[in-house]
Amino acid sequence: RDEAPEAAARRELREEASGELDGLHLVAQFEEDVSGARSATWVFAGNLLSKPVADGREVIEARLFPLHSLP
């Protein structure tokens, strides 16, 4: 709460995958009901400045894929 979505995206990536982004931009935003509560989701894209490293707690594995061969 009280944190801009862009700032939260950068913070979460830094905390959970030791990643930093350049050129962050909003791709989509939507709201949905999750377990009876309203939830908002923002989807961002950006350029990674370093390879992500999973924190082992919230993120178990982090990998990069070219757009043409996403799993």
Secondary structure, DSSP 8 states (H G I E B T S, - for coil): --S-HHHHHHHHHHHHH---EEEEEEEEEEEEEETTEEEEEEEEEEEESS-----SSS-S------GGG--
